[in-house]
Amino acid sequence: MKKVADSAMSDKIAFYSKGMSDNLEIAASTLRKWSAMLEDTGYPFRKNDKGQHLYYEKDNVTLRHLK
């Protein structure tokens, strides 16, 4: 998975969508749909300055439960 440093959470590792979808063994489009659905219910995802989702371990756990 491709890792990215997050200045707000410098002690934690974040992953971009591609890495998270690979980890979950789902299509990137499925991850986008699930992320949008969770956001619609109020689940807070972090995003970088370009608006890309940053996924952390708590997000991995949540998405695995959804899967």
All heavy atoms as TSV, in Angstrom:
chain	resi	resn	atom	element	x	y	z
A	1	MET	N	N	0.844	-1.176	0.000
A	1	MET	CA	C	0.000	0.000	0.000
A	1	MET	C	C	0.881	1.228	0.000
A	1	MET	O	O	1.891	1.260	0.679
A	1	MET	CB	C	-0.869	0.030	1.250
A	1	MET	CG	C	-2.050	-0.886	1.198
A	1	MET	SD	S	-3.216	-0.551	2.510
A	1	MET	CE	C	-2.513	-1.531	3.810
A	2	LYS	N	N	0.473	2.229	-0.713
A	2	LYS	CA	C	1.223	3.474	-0.725
A	2	LYS	C	C	0.884	4.265	0.527
A	2	LYS	O	O	-0.268	4.522	0.824
A	2	LYS	CB	C	0.881	4.276	-1.974
A	2	LYS	CG	C	1.739	5.502	-2.114
A	2	LYS	CD	C	1.537	6.183	-3.438
A	2	LYS	CE	C	2.424	7.399	-3.520
A	2	LYS	NZ	N	2.244	8.109	-4.748
A	3	LYS	N	N	1.910	4.644	1.261
A	3	LYS	CA	C	1.733	5.384	2.504
A	3	LYS	C	C	1.929	6.866	2.241
A	3	LYS	O	O	2.639	7.262	1.341
A	3	LYS	CB	C	2.747	4.932	3.547
A	3	LYS	CG	C	2.624	3.488	3.917
A	3	LYS	CD	C	3.715	3.089	4.864
A	3	LYS	CE	C	3.668	1.609	5.146
A	3	LYS	NZ	N	4.747	1.192	6.030
A	4	VAL	N	N	1.302	7.674	3.068
A	4	VAL	CA	C	1.468	9.123	2.979
A	4	VAL	C	C	1.582	9.675	4.387
A	4	VAL	O	O	0.929	9.184	5.301
A	4	VAL	CB	C	0.287	9.773	2.210
A	4	VAL	CG1	C	-1.021	9.556	2.920
A	4	VAL	CG2	C	0.523	11.254	1.980
A	5	ALA	N	N	2.429	10.654	4.557
A	5	ALA	CA	C	2.550	11.309	5.851
A	5	ALA	C	C	1.443	12.337	5.997
A	5	ALA	O	O	1.097	13.033	5.059
A	5	ALA	CB	C	3.911	11.994	5.970
A	6	ASP	N	N	0.865	12.384	7.159
A	6	ASP	CA	C	-0.195	13.352	7.446
A	6	ASP	C	C	0.291	14.225	8.591
A	6	ASP	O	O	0.491	13.744	9.691
A	6	ASP	CB	C	-1.479	12.624	7.825
A	6	ASP	CG	C	-2.636	13.552	8.105
A	6	ASP	OD1	O	-2.465	14.779	7.985
A	6	ASP	OD2	O	-3.710	13.066	8.449
A	7	SER	N	N	0.485	15.493	8.332
A	7	SER	CA	C	1.036	16.387	9.343
A	7	SER	C	C	0.140	16.495	10.568
A	7	SER	O	O	0.614	16.680	11.673
A	7	SER	CB	C	1.277	17.769	8.749
A	7	SER	OG	O	0.069	18.323	8.274
A	8	ALA	N	N	-1.172	16.355	10.400
A	8	ALA	CA	C	-2.090	16.445	11.533
A	8	ALA	C	C	-2.015	15.190	12.400
A	8	ALA	O	O	-2.375	15.219	13.565
A	8	ALA	CB	C	-3.518	16.656	11.043
A	9	MET	N	N	-1.582	14.095	11.814
A	9	MET	CA	C	-1.499	12.839	12.552
A	9	MET	C	C	-0.144	12.210	12.258
A	9	MET	O	O	-0.053	11.102	11.751
A	9	MET	CB	C	-2.634	11.902	12.140
A	9	MET	CG	C	-4.003	12.458	12.433
A	9	MET	SD	S	-5.305	11.296	12.018
A	9	MET	CE	C	-5.221	10.223	13.435
A	10	SER	N	N	0.925	12.924	12.582
A	10	SER	CA	C	2.263	12.513	12.178
A	10	SER	C	C	2.684	11.165	12.746
A	10	SER	O	O	3.572	10.529	12.205
A	10	SER	CB	C	3.276	13.586	12.573
A	10	SER	OG	O	3.245	13.785	13.967
A	11	ASP	N	N	2.049	10.713	13.831
A	11	ASP	CA	C	2.428	9.441	14.419
A	11	ASP	C	C	1.657	8.264	13.832
A	11	ASP	O	O	1.833	7.135	14.246
A	11	ASP	CB	C	2.229	9.484	15.934
A	11	ASP	CG	C	0.784	9.729	16.333
A	11	ASP	OD1	O	0.052	10.352	15.543
A	11	ASP	OD2	O	0.400	9.307	17.432
A	12	LYS	N	N	0.798	8.524	12.850
A	12	LYS	CA	C	0.007	7.464	12.248
A	12	LYS	C	C	0.260	7.405	10.750
A	12	LYS	O	O	0.635	8.380	10.129
A	12	LYS	CB	C	-1.475	7.699	12.515
A	12	LYS	CG	C	-1.807	7.638	13.996
A	12	LYS	CD	C	-3.261	7.642	14.237
A	12	LYS	CE	C	-3.503	7.548	15.743
A	12	LYS	NZ	N	-4.887	7.419	16.042
A	13	ILE	N	N	0.017	6.244	10.177
A	13	ILE	CA	C	0.207	6.026	8.749
A	13	ILE	C	C	-1.138	6.152	8.047
A	13	ILE	O	O	-2.133	5.605	8.493
A	13	ILE	CB	C	0.790	4.621	8.484
A	13	ILE	CG1	C	2.100	4.415	9.233
A	13	ILE	CG2	C	0.951	4.367	6.998
A	13	ILE	CD1	C	3.241	5.271	8.741
A	14	ALA	N	N	-1.133	6.867	6.931
A	14	ALA	CA	C	-2.334	7.014	6.110
A	14	ALA	C	C	-2.089	6.369	4.762
A	14	ALA	O	O	-0.956	6.286	4.293
A	14	ALA	CB	C	-2.672	8.491	5.931
A	15	PHE	N	N	-3.167	5.920	4.147
A	15	PHE	CA	C	-3.095	5.293	2.833
A	15	PHE	C	C	-4.044	5.985	1.879
A	15	PHE	O	O	-5.103	6.472	2.285
A	15	PHE	CB	C	-3.463	3.811	2.921
A	15	PHE	CG	C	-2.551	3.033	3.814
A	15	PHE	CD1	C	-2.868	2.837	5.142
A	15	PHE	CD2	C	-1.368	2.518	3.331
A	15	PHE	CE1	C	-2.019	2.129	5.983
A	15	PHE	CE2	C	-0.508	1.813	4.160
A	15	PHE	CZ	C	-0.843	1.623	5.491
A	16	TYR	N	N	-3.664	6.031	0.615
A	16	TYR	CA	C	-4.557	6.549	-0.422
A	16	TYR	C	C	-5.564	5.466	-0.812
A	16	TYR	O	O	-5.455	4.308	-0.397
A	16	TYR	CB	C	-3.754	6.969	-1.656
A	16	TYR	CG	C	-3.006	8.257	-1.479
A	16	TYR	CD1	C	-1.633	8.271	-1.456
A	16	TYR	CD2	C	-3.680	9.462	-1.345
A	16	TYR	CE1	C	-0.922	9.458	-1.300
A	16	TYR	CE2	C	-2.983	10.645	-1.186
A	16	TYR	CZ	C	-1.612	10.646	-1.159
A	16	TYR	OH	O	-0.931	11.821	-0.999
A	17	SER	N	N	-6.521	5.830	-1.623
A	17	SER	CA	C	-7.593	4.925	-2.037
A	17	SER	C	C	-7.078	3.642	-2.673
A	17	SER	O	O	-7.581	2.554	-2.376
A	17	SER	CB	C	-8.538	5.628	-3.010
A	17	SER	OG	O	-9.158	6.712	-2.382
A	18	LYS	N	N	-6.100	3.732	-3.546
A	18	LYS	CA	C	-5.583	2.551	-4.236
A	18	LYS	C	C	-5.038	1.533	-3.246
A	18	LYS	O	O	-5.339	0.339	-3.324
A	18	LYS	CB	C	-4.493	2.957	-5.244
A	18	LYS	CG	C	-3.773	1.810	-5.896
A	18	LYS	CD	C	-4.651	1.059	-6.871
A	18	LYS	CE	C	-3.811	0.065	-7.658
A	18	LYS	NZ	N	-4.363	-1.262	-7.660
A	19	GLY	N	N	-4.264	1.999	-2.294
A	19	GLY	CA	C	-3.713	1.105	-1.292
A	19	GLY	C	C	-4.782	0.479	-0.426
A	19	GLY	O	O	-4.721	-0.705	-0.091
A	20	MET	N	N	-5.786	1.273	-0.059
A	20	MET	CA	C	-6.850	0.744	0.786
A	20	MET	C	C	-7.719	-0.243	0.020
A	20	MET	O	O	-8.091	-1.285	0.552
A	20	MET	CB	C	-7.703	1.880	1.347
A	20	MET	CG	C	-8.740	1.414	2.355
A	20	MET	SD	S	-8.086	0.499	3.794
A	20	MET	CE	C	-7.216	1.784	4.647
A	21	SER	N	N	-8.034	0.046	-1.230
A	21	SER	CA	C	-8.853	-0.893	-2.009
A	21	SER	C	C	-8.093	-2.202	-2.235
A	21	SER	O	O	-8.691	-3.281	-2.182
A	21	SER	CB	C	-9.318	-0.276	-3.326
A	21	SER	OG	O	-8.228	0.023	-4.168
A	22	ASP	N	N	-6.797	-2.119	-2.455
A	22	ASP	CA	C	-5.982	-3.335	-2.594
A	22	ASP	C	C	-5.996	-4.135	-1.290
A	22	ASP	O	O	-6.145	-5.355	-1.302
A	22	ASP	CB	C	-4.540	-3.005	-2.968
A	22	ASP	CG	C	-4.382	-2.533	-4.404
A	22	ASP	OD1	O	-5.345	-2.655	-5.197
A	22	ASP	OD2	O	-3.290	-2.021	-4.721
A	23	ASN	N	N	-5.845	-3.451	-0.179
A	23	ASN	CA	C	-5.835	-4.096	1.128
A	23	ASN	C	C	-7.170	-4.791	1.404
A	23	ASN	O	O	-7.200	-5.893	1.945
A	23	ASN	CB	C	-5.537	-3.060	2.211
A	23	ASN	CG	C	-5.455	-3.665	3.591
A	23	ASN	OD1	O	-5.072	-4.810	3.771
A	23	ASN	ND2	N	-5.808	-2.886	4.584
A	24	LEU	N	N	-8.265	-4.156	1.031
A	24	LEU	CA	C	-9.592	-4.724	1.262
A	24	LEU	C	C	-9.995	-5.736	0.188
A	24	LEU	O	O	-11.021	-6.397	0.320
A	24	LEU	CB	C	-10.635	-3.599	1.311
A	24	LEU	CG	C	-10.530	-2.637	2.487
A	24	LEU	CD1	C	-11.422	-1.434	2.262
A	24	LEU	CD2	C	-10.881	-3.345	3.782
A	25	GLU	N	N	-9.191	-5.805	-0.873
A	25	GLU	CA	C	-9.472	-6.684	-2.004
A	25	GLU	C	C	-10.828	-6.367	-2.638
A	25	GLU	O	O	-11.654	-7.246	-2.884
A	25	GLU	CB	C	-9.380	-8.157	-1.598
A	25	GLU	CG	C	-8.001	-8.537	-1.123
A	25	GLU	CD	C	-7.882	-9.972	-0.650
A	25	GLU	OE1	O	-8.903	-10.584	-0.281
A	25	GLU	OE2	O	-6.747	-10.471	-0.650
A	26	ILE	N	N	-11.039	-5.066	-2.878
A	26	ILE	CA	C	-12.238	-4.589	-3.556
A	26	ILE	C	C	-11.810	-3.617	-4.646
A	26	ILE	O	O	-10.683	-3.116	-4.632
A	26	ILE	CB	C	-13.231	-3.886	-2.591
A	26	ILE	CG1	C	-12.572	-2.681	-1.911
A	26	ILE	CG2	C	-13.776	-4.872	-1.560
A	26	ILE	CD1	C	-13.516	-1.837	-1.080
A	27	ALA	N	N	-12.697	-3.347	-5.576
A	27	ALA	CA	C	-12.403	-2.379	-6.638
A	27	ALA	C	C	-12.358	-0.967	-6.059
A	27	ALA	O	O	-13.040	-0.659	-5.075
A	27	ALA	CB	C	-13.467	-2.462	-7.720
A	28	ALA	N	N	-11.563	-0.123	-6.676
A	28	ALA	CA	C	-11.473	1.277	-6.239
A	28	ALA	C	C	-12.845	1.950	-6.311
A	28	ALA	O	O	-13.189	2.766	-5.452
A	28	ALA	CB	C	-10.458	2.031	-7.086
A	29	SER	N	N	-13.641	1.596	-7.317
A	29	SER	CA	C	-14.980	2.189	-7.442
A	29	SER	C	C	-15.878	1.778	-6.276
A	29	SER	O	O	-16.685	2.576	-5.795
A	29	SER	CB	C	-15.623	1.791	-8.771
A	29	SER	OG	O	-15.771	0.388	-8.857
A	30	THR	N	N	-15.711	0.561	-5.784
A	30	THR	CA	C	-16.481	0.103	-4.623
A	30	THR	C	C	-16.071	0.882	-3.385
A	30	THR	O	O	-16.926	1.305	-2.596
A	30	THR	CB	C	-16.270	-1.406	-4.403
A	30	THR	OG1	O	-16.691	-2.102	-5.573
A	30	THR	CG2	C	-17.045	-1.914	-3.204
A	31	LEU	N	N	-14.784	1.088	-3.220
A	31	LEU	CA	C	-14.297	1.868	-2.078
A	31	LEU	C	C	-14.859	3.280	-2.126
A	31	LEU	O	O	-15.296	3.819	-1.099
A	31	LEU	CB	C	-12.770	1.901	-2.055
A	31	LEU	CG	C	-12.149	2.722	-0.928
A	31	LEU	CD1	C	-12.536	2.176	0.436
A	31	LEU	CD2	C	-10.637	2.762	-1.087
A	32	ARG	N	N	-14.885	3.890	-3.307
A	32	ARG	CA	C	-15.447	5.247	-3.428
A	32	ARG	C	C	-16.919	5.255	-3.049
A	32	ARG	O	O	-17.378	6.159	-2.332
A	32	ARG	CB	C	-15.264	5.768	-4.851
A	32	ARG	CG	C	-13.840	6.194	-5.170
A	32	ARG	CD	C	-13.737	6.958	-6.478
A	32	ARG	NE	N	-14.175	6.164	-7.622
A	32	ARG	CZ	C	-13.396	5.341	-8.316
A	32	ARG	NH1	N	-12.136	5.183	-7.979
A	32	ARG	NH2	N	-13.866	4.680	-9.356
A	33	LYS	N	N	-17.678	4.258	-3.497
A	33	LYS	CA	C	-19.111	4.179	-3.162
A	33	LYS	C	C	-19.311	4.006	-1.668
A	33	LYS	O	O	-20.146	4.675	-1.063
A	33	LYS	CB	C	-19.774	3.014	-3.902
A	33	LYS	CG	C	-19.947	3.244	-5.375
A	33	LYS	CD	C	-20.543	2.009	-6.033
A	33	LYS	CE	C	-20.448	2.093	-7.531
A	33	LYS	NZ	N	-20.889	0.842	-8.183
A	34	TRP	N	N	-18.559	3.097	-1.073
A	34	TRP	CA	C	-18.675	2.857	0.363
A	34	TRP	C	C	-18.278	4.095	1.163
A	34	TRP	O	O	-18.921	4.437	2.147
A	34	TRP	CB	C	-17.830	1.679	0.783
A	34	TRP	CG	C	-18.329	0.340	0.303
A	34	TRP	CD1	C	-19.446	0.087	-0.453
A	34	TRP	CD2	C	-17.720	-0.913	0.545
A	34	TRP	NE1	N	-19.552	-1.260	-0.691
A	34	TRP	CE2	C	-18.505	-1.905	-0.093
A	34	TRP	CE3	C	-16.574	-1.315	1.207
A	34	TRP	CZ2	C	-18.186	-3.249	-0.044
A	34	TRP	CZ3	C	-16.261	-2.659	1.247
A	34	TRP	CH2	C	-17.060	-3.618	0.627
A	35	SER	N	N	-17.219	4.759	0.735
A	35	SER	CA	C	-16.763	5.967	1.430
A	35	SER	C	C	-17.823	7.059	1.362
A	35	SER	O	O	-18.101	7.721	2.362
A	35	SER	CB	C	-15.447	6.462	0.832
A	35	SER	OG	O	-14.429	5.501	1.005
A	36	ALA	N	N	-18.417	7.238	0.193
A	36	ALA	CA	C	-19.471	8.247	0.024
A	36	ALA	C	C	-20.672	7.903	0.897
A	36	ALA	O	O	-21.263	8.786	1.541
A	36	ALA	CB	C	-19.877	8.356	-1.435
A	37	MET	N	N	-21.031	6.639	0.945
A	37	MET	CA	C	-22.160	6.205	1.760
A	37	MET	C	C	-21.898	6.484	3.244
A	37	MET	O	O	-22.763	7.007	3.956
A	37	MET	CB	C	-22.410	4.718	1.553
A	37	MET	CG	C	-23.581	4.173	2.336
A	37	MET	SD	S	-23.746	2.381	2.189
A	37	MET	CE	C	-22.270	1.846	3.038
A	38	LEU	N	N	-20.696	6.152	3.699
A	38	LEU	CA	C	-20.348	6.407	5.094
A	38	LEU	C	C	-20.331	7.906	5.399
A	38	LEU	O	O	-20.812	8.337	6.456
A	38	LEU	CB	C	-18.995	5.777	5.434
A	38	LEU	CG	C	-18.995	4.251	5.562
A	38	LEU	CD1	C	-17.570	3.716	5.606
A	38	LEU	CD2	C	-19.767	3.817	6.792
A	39	GLU	N	N	-19.793	8.700	4.488
A	39	GLU	CA	C	-19.775	10.154	4.685
A	39	GLU	C	C	-21.193	10.715	4.766
A	39	GLU	O	O	-21.463	11.617	5.559
A	39	GLU	CB	C	-19.011	10.850	3.561
A	39	GLU	CG	C	-17.516	10.705	3.698
A	39	GLU	CD	C	-16.753	11.360	2.577
A	39	GLU	OE1	O	-17.139	11.217	1.400
A	39	GLU	OE2	O	-15.739	12.029	2.883
A	40	ASP	N	N	-22.106	10.168	3.976
A	40	ASP	CA	C	-23.506	10.618	4.004
A	40	ASP	C	C	-24.158	10.357	5.359
A	40	ASP	O	O	-25.104	11.049	5.725
A	40	ASP	CB	C	-24.323	9.935	2.906
A	40	ASP	CG	C	-23.997	10.458	1.519
A	40	ASP	OD1	O	-23.362	11.532	1.406
A	40	ASP	OD2	O	-24.386	9.777	0.538
A	41	THR	N	N	-23.653	9.357	6.083
A	41	THR	CA	C	-24.204	9.052	7.409
A	41	THR	C	C	-23.445	9.777	8.515
A	41	THR	O	O	-23.720	9.571	9.688
A	41	THR	CB	C	-24.184	7.537	7.684
A	41	THR	OG1	O	-22.829	7.089	7.743
A	41	THR	CG2	C	-24.965	6.773	6.638
A	42	GLY	N	N	-22.443	10.595	8.131
A	42	GLY	CA	C	-21.709	11.385	9.112
A	42	GLY	C	C	-20.350	10.840	9.503
A	42	GLY	O	O	-19.682	11.394	10.380
A	43	TYR	N	N	-19.911	9.757	8.874
A	43	TYR	CA	C	-18.590	9.205	9.186
A	43	TYR	C	C	-17.517	10.162	8.673
A	43	TYR	O	O	-17.540	10.545	7.506
A	43	TYR	CB	C	-18.411	7.826	8.539
A	43	TYR	CG	C	-17.130	7.135	8.944
A	43	TYR	CD1	C	-17.095	6.297	10.055
A	43	TYR	CD2	C	-15.959	7.325	8.228
A	43	TYR	CE1	C	-15.920	5.662	10.426
A	43	TYR	CE2	C	-14.778	6.692	8.601
A	43	TYR	CZ	C	-14.766	5.872	9.698
A	43	TYR	OH	O	-13.597	5.254	10.076
A	44	PRO	N	N	-16.568	10.559	9.530
A	44	PRO	CA	C	-15.546	11.539	9.115
A	44	PRO	C	C	-14.289	10.906	8.524
A	44	PRO	O	O	-13.539	10.238	9.222
A	44	PRO	CB	C	-15.213	12.249	10.424
A	44	PRO	CG	C	-15.375	11.167	11.453
A	44	PRO	CD	C	-16.506	10.278	10.955
A	45	PHE	N	N	-14.066	11.100	7.249
A	45	PHE	CA	C	-12.806	10.706	6.628
A	45	PHE	C	C	-11.923	11.944	6.565
A	45	PHE	O	O	-12.403	13.054	6.347
A	45	PHE	CB	C	-13.014	10.202	5.190
A	45	PHE	CG	C	-13.572	8.816	5.105
A	45	PHE	CD1	C	-14.893	8.612	4.773
A	45	PHE	CD2	C	-12.771	7.708	5.346
A	45	PHE	CE1	C	-15.418	7.334	4.687
A	45	PHE	CE2	C	-13.289	6.418	5.253
A	45	PHE	CZ	C	-14.613	6.244	4.926
A	46	ARG	N	N	-10.638	11.750	6.739
A	46	ARG	CA	C	-9.692	12.850	6.543
A	46	ARG	C	C	-9.379	12.936	5.066
A	46	ARG	O	O	-9.383	11.941	4.352
A	46	ARG	CB	C	-8.411	12.618	7.331
A	46	ARG	CG	C	-8.608	12.791	8.805
A	46	ARG	CD	C	-7.273	12.704	9.494
A	46	ARG	NE	N	-7.383	13.238	10.817
A	46	ARG	CZ	C	-7.023	14.476	11.158
A	46	ARG	NH1	N	-6.519	15.285	10.273
A	46	ARG	NH2	N	-7.152	14.894	12.394
A	47	LYS	N	N	-9.082	14.141	4.608
A	47	LYS	CA	C	-8.704	14.360	3.211
A	47	LYS	C	C	-7.474	15.249	3.180
A	47	LYS	O	O	-7.249	16.061	4.077
A	47	LYS	CB	C	-9.846	15.027	2.447
A	47	LYS	CG	C	-11.072	14.137	2.352
A	47	LYS	CD	C	-12.169	14.790	1.552
A	47	LYS	CE	C	-13.386	13.875	1.519
A	47	LYS	NZ	N	-14.483	14.451	0.760
A	48	ASN	N	N	-6.688	15.100	2.109
A	48	ASN	CA	C	-5.519	15.962	1.968
A	48	ASN	C	C	-5.952	17.282	1.335
A	48	ASN	O	O	-7.141	17.506	1.083
A	48	ASN	CB	C	-4.393	15.273	1.180
A	48	ASN	CG	C	-4.756	14.987	-0.266
A	48	ASN	OD1	O	-5.749	15.466	-0.802
A	48	ASN	ND2	N	-3.929	14.184	-0.918
A	49	ASP	N	N	-5.001	18.150	1.057
A	49	ASP	CA	C	-5.327	19.470	0.513
A	49	ASP	C	C	-5.873	19.414	-0.913
A	49	ASP	O	O	-6.427	20.391	-1.406
A	49	ASP	CB	C	-4.119	20.409	0.586
A	49	ASP	CG	C	-2.888	19.866	-0.123
A	49	ASP	OD1	O	-2.867	18.670	-0.486
A	49	ASP	OD2	O	-1.942	20.642	-0.313
A	50	LYS	N	N	-5.768	18.253	-1.554
A	50	LYS	CA	C	-6.331	18.075	-2.895
A	50	LYS	C	C	-7.713	17.422	-2.851
A	50	LYS	O	O	-8.306	17.151	-3.885
A	50	LYS	CB	C	-5.401	17.216	-3.752
A	50	LYS	CG	C	-4.065	17.860	-4.032
A	50	LYS	CD	C	-3.206	16.942	-4.868
A	50	LYS	CE	C	-1.836	17.555	-5.105
A	50	LYS	NZ	N	-0.983	16.658	-5.885
A	51	GLY	N	N	-8.203	17.138	-1.644
A	51	GLY	CA	C	-9.513	16.523	-1.485
A	51	GLY	C	C	-9.505	15.006	-1.585
A	51	GLY	O	O	-10.559	14.382	-1.597
A	52	GLN	N	N	-8.315	14.397	-1.638
A	52	GLN	CA	C	-8.214	12.937	-1.710
A	52	GLN	C	C	-8.374	12.347	-0.316
A	52	GLN	O	O	-7.839	12.869	0.658
A	52	GLN	CB	C	-6.855	12.529	-2.274
A	52	GLN	CG	C	-6.605	13.007	-3.678
A	52	GLN	CD	C	-5.144	12.833	-4.078
A	52	GLN	OE1	O	-4.239	13.200	-3.335
A	52	GLN	NE2	N	-4.936	12.271	-5.257
A	53	HIS	N	N	-9.105	11.237	-0.243
A	53	HIS	CA	C	-9.273	10.564	1.035
A	53	HIS	C	C	-7.942	10.020	1.539
A	53	HIS	O	O	-7.125	9.533	0.765
A	53	HIS	CB	C	-10.245	9.383	0.894
A	53	HIS	CG	C	-11.674	9.767	0.853
A	53	HIS	ND1	N	-12.327	10.037	-0.322
A	53	HIS	CD2	C	-12.576	9.935	1.837
A	53	HIS	CE1	C	-13.573	10.349	-0.061
A	53	HIS	NE2	N	-13.758	10.299	1.243
A	54	LEU	N	N	-7.761	10.116	2.834
A	54	LEU	CA	C	-6.644	9.490	3.521
A	54	LEU	C	C	-7.255	8.474	4.469
A	54	LEU	O	O	-8.107	8.817	5.293
A	54	LEU	CB	C	-5.828	10.515	4.306
A	54	LEU	CG	C	-5.178	11.618	3.477
A	54	LEU	CD1	C	-4.528	12.640	4.384
A	54	LEU	CD2	C	-4.158	11.032	2.514
A	55	TYR	N	N	-6.859	7.227	4.341
A	55	TYR	CA	C	-7.433	6.157	5.138
A	55	TYR	C	C	-6.463	5.717	6.213
A	55	TYR	O	O	-5.287	5.479	5.941
A	55	TYR	CB	C	-7.784	4.969	4.232
A	55	TYR	CG	C	-8.859	5.285	3.231
A	55	TYR	CD1	C	-8.533	5.704	1.954
A	55	TYR	CD2	C	-10.199	5.162	3.563
A	55	TYR	CE1	C	-9.513	6.001	1.024
A	55	TYR	CE2	C	-11.200	5.455	2.642
A	55	TYR	CZ	C	-10.848	5.868	1.374
A	55	TYR	OH	O	-11.820	6.165	0.467
A	56	TYR	N	N	-6.971	5.604	7.438
A	56	TYR	CA	C	-6.181	5.188	8.587
A	56	TYR	C	C	-6.674	3.827	9.061
A	56	TYR	O	O	-7.650	3.289	8.539
A	56	TYR	CB	C	-6.297	6.220	9.719
A	56	TYR	CG	C	-5.659	7.521	9.350
A	56	TYR	CD1	C	-6.389	8.526	8.730
A	56	TYR	CD2	C	-4.313	7.746	9.599
A	56	TYR	CE1	C	-5.784	9.724	8.366
A	56	TYR	CE2	C	-3.707	8.944	9.247
A	56	TYR	CZ	C	-4.454	9.930	8.629
A	56	TYR	OH	O	-3.864	11.091	8.265
A	57	GLU	N	N	-6.021	3.270	10.063
A	57	GLU	CA	C	-6.391	1.952	10.573
A	57	GLU	C	C	-7.852	1.908	11.019
A	57	GLU	O	O	-8.544	0.928	10.772
A	57	GLU	CB	C	-5.467	1.536	11.722
A	57	GLU	CG	C	-5.739	0.137	12.252
A	57	GLU	CD	C	-5.628	-0.957	11.208
A	57	GLU	OE1	O	-4.848	-0.829	10.247
A	57	GLU	OE2	O	-6.359	-1.970	11.339
A	58	LYS	N	N	-8.348	2.965	11.653
A	58	LYS	CA	C	-9.750	2.974	12.084
A	58	LYS	C	C	-10.684	2.883	10.879
A	58	LYS	O	O	-11.731	2.244	10.946
A	58	LYS	CB	C	-10.071	4.219	12.914
A	58	LYS	CG	C	-10.137	5.508	12.118
A	58	LYS	CD	C	-10.599	6.678	12.983
A	58	LYS	CE	C	-10.812	7.908	12.157
A	58	LYS	NZ	N	-11.995	7.861	11.306
A	59	ASP	N	N	-10.293	3.483	9.775
A	59	ASP	CA	C	-11.093	3.403	8.553
A	59	ASP	C	C	-11.029	1.992	7.972
A	59	ASP	O	O	-12.037	1.468	7.477
A	59	ASP	CB	C	-10.602	4.413	7.523
A	59	ASP	CG	C	-10.607	5.827	8.058
A	59	ASP	OD1	O	-11.556	6.198	8.780
A	59	ASP	OD2	O	-9.646	6.563	7.773
A	60	ASN	N	N	-9.868	1.372	8.049
A	60	ASN	CA	C	-9.705	0.000	7.578
A	60	ASN	C	C	-10.655	-0.921	8.346
A	60	ASN	O	O	-11.348	-1.743	7.748
A	60	ASN	CB	C	-8.249	-0.435	7.750
A	60	ASN	CG	C	-7.962	-1.794	7.166
A	60	ASN	OD1	O	-8.665	-2.291	6.302
A	60	ASN	ND2	N	-6.904	-2.410	7.648
A	61	VAL	N	N	-10.696	-0.765	9.653
A	61	VAL	CA	C	-11.579	-1.592	10.493
A	61	VAL	C	C	-13.043	-1.360	10.114
A	61	VAL	O	O	-13.807	-2.311	9.928
A	61	VAL	CB	C	-11.342	-1.301	11.991
A	61	VAL	CG1	C	-12.395	-1.978	12.862
A	61	VAL	CG2	C	-9.940	-1.736	12.402
A	62	THR	N	N	-13.427	-0.109	9.972
A	62	THR	CA	C	-14.804	0.234	9.604
A	62	THR	C	C	-15.180	-0.359	8.262
A	62	THR	O	O	-16.252	-0.965	8.115
A	62	THR	CB	C	-14.988	1.764	9.579
A	62	THR	OG1	O	-14.698	2.290	10.879
A	62	THR	CG2	C	-16.398	2.146	9.172
A	63	LEU	N	N	-14.308	-0.208	7.283
A	63	LEU	CA	C	-14.598	-0.714	5.953
A	63	LEU	C	C	-14.616	-2.231	5.909
A	63	LEU	O	O	-15.409	-2.827	5.174
A	63	LEU	CB	C	-13.594	-0.141	4.951
A	63	LEU	CG	C	-13.772	1.360	4.674
A	63	LEU	CD1	C	-12.504	1.947	4.078
A	63	LEU	CD2	C	-14.984	1.604	3.789
A	64	ARG	N	N	-13.788	-2.877	6.720
A	64	ARG	CA	C	-13.821	-4.342	6.789
A	64	ARG	C	C	-15.145	-4.823	7.379
A	64	ARG	O	O	-15.704	-5.833	6.930
A	64	ARG	CB	C	-12.652	-4.884	7.617
A	64	ARG	CG	C	-11.355	-4.827	6.847
A	64	ARG	CD	C	-10.331	-5.817	7.368
A	64	ARG	NE	N	-9.162	-5.741	6.510
A	64	ARG	CZ	C	-9.016	-6.396	5.380
A	64	ARG	NH1	N	-9.981	-7.176	4.960
A	64	ARG	NH2	N	-7.930	-6.262	4.654
A	65	HIS	N	N	-15.668	-4.112	8.367
A	65	HIS	CA	C	-16.982	-4.462	8.922
A	65	HIS	C	C	-18.060	-4.303	7.857
A	65	HIS	O	O	-18.967	-5.140	7.778
A	65	HIS	CB	C	-17.312	-3.596	10.139
A	65	HIS	CG	C	-16.618	-4.019	11.381
A	65	HIS	ND1	N	-16.933	-5.153	12.080
A	65	HIS	CD2	C	-15.590	-3.443	12.055
A	65	HIS	CE1	C	-16.152	-5.273	13.130
A	65	HIS	NE2	N	-15.319	-4.247	13.134
A	66	LEU	N	N	-17.953	-3.267	7.072
A	66	LEU	CA	C	-18.923	-3.036	6.005
A	66	LEU	C	C	-18.851	-4.147	4.960
A	66	LEU	O	O	-19.869	-4.624	4.481
A	66	LEU	CB	C	-18.682	-1.677	5.358
A	66	LEU	CG	C	-19.664	-1.231	4.275
A	66	LEU	CD1	C	-21.067	-1.116	4.856
A	66	LEU	CD2	C	-19.222	0.102	3.712
A	67	LYS	N	N	-17.640	-4.563	4.661
A	67	LYS	CA	C	-17.439	-5.618	3.654
A	67	LYS	C	C	-18.100	-6.901	4.124
A	67	LYS	O	O	-18.744	-7.605	3.412
A	67	LYS	CB	C	-15.945	-5.837	3.410
A	67	LYS	CG	C	-15.644	-6.860	2.353
A	67	LYS	CD	C	-14.152	-7.013	2.143
A	67	LYS	CE	C	-13.873	-8.106	1.125
A	67	LYS	NZ	N	-12.485	-8.388	0.991
